Amino acid sequence: MANEEQRLISAAQAGDLEAFNQIVRLYETRVYNLCYRMLGDADAAADATQDAFIAAFRNVRNFRGGVFKAWLLRIATNACYDVLRTRKRRPAVSLDSADNEDDNTRTEAPDPGESLDDMVVRQELSAAIQQGLAELPEDQRIVIILSDIQGLAYEEIAQITGVQLGTVKSRLSRARAKLRDILRAGELLPAKFRLDDESDKSK
């Protein structure tokens, strides 16, 4: 896989559009999920994903080695920050987004072997986590998405976010603690994931 990815990157750097399109197919789900978790809106995530791949295509000749995934996700992260900066200048709530919240939370393909009950719980949990993420500061939100949702190593997260390794770890620790408090305080978690406070106290 690594050799094939390098072949595609080299071809894209030489101007091969089809090679770059294959790179897009390899990473589009990961990039979209990052953008969705950062922005909390399906349409905005789709736009940011498109902007990220356009920027990556324009700059792929400047990629000088290293982890391509981290390079691409840094571009996607910057695309998300651009959207968030625009929102701060022109705050608005999309009525379509609010009316279609259930659709917007479906960031993963359904598992054909999953029961209906399990699918409902998974979607409720995904929605609860998304609501909690939206309350985190942006610098904490991105590190917890990259670590706990995308599954990246601290070193990759440091490369993507452009901060020191120690900063990544401290932001992640604060993000996890705050997200845990948000989920518990607001009872956002599905019932099966909530702790029984009384039983906890008796232990």
C-alpha positions, 0 to 999 in steps of 0.5 A: 500500500505504501508503495502504491501510495508513493506511486500515485503521489509521484504521478500526481506531482507530475500532473497526472489528474487520474492518479490524484483522483485515486488519492482522493478515493483513498482519503475522502472518507477520512478527510470528510469525517475530520471536517464533519467532526470539526464543523458539525454540519454535513454541507460545510464538511463537504465544502471543506473536504472539497476545498482541502482536496483542491488545495492539496492538488495545487500544492502536491508538488510541494510535498517533499516526503514524510507522512502524506496522510498527515500532510493532507489532514493538515490541509483539511484542518486548515480548511476547517479553520477557514470555515470557523473563522468565517462563521465567527465573522458571520454567525448563522444557523442553518435551518436545513442543518437543524431540520436534518440533524439525524442525517448529518450525524451519519458519518459512517457506513452502516454495518450489514451485520449490525442489529437495528438496536445496535445501529440506533445506539451507535447513531445516538452515541455519535450524535452525543459525541458530536454535540459534546465536541461542538462545545470544546475549544477548537484547539482541543476539538481537533486533537481529540478528533485526530486521536480518539476518532481518527486514531492517529499517533501523538507525533502525527497530531503534532505534525498536523496541528503544528504544535509541540508534542507536549502541547498535544498531550496536554490539550488532549488530556483537557479535551477528554476531561471536558468532553466527559464532563459535558456528556455526563452533565447534559445526559447526552449519552444513550442510557446504556452508556450512562453511569449510575451515580448512586451505584458508583457512590456505594462502591 
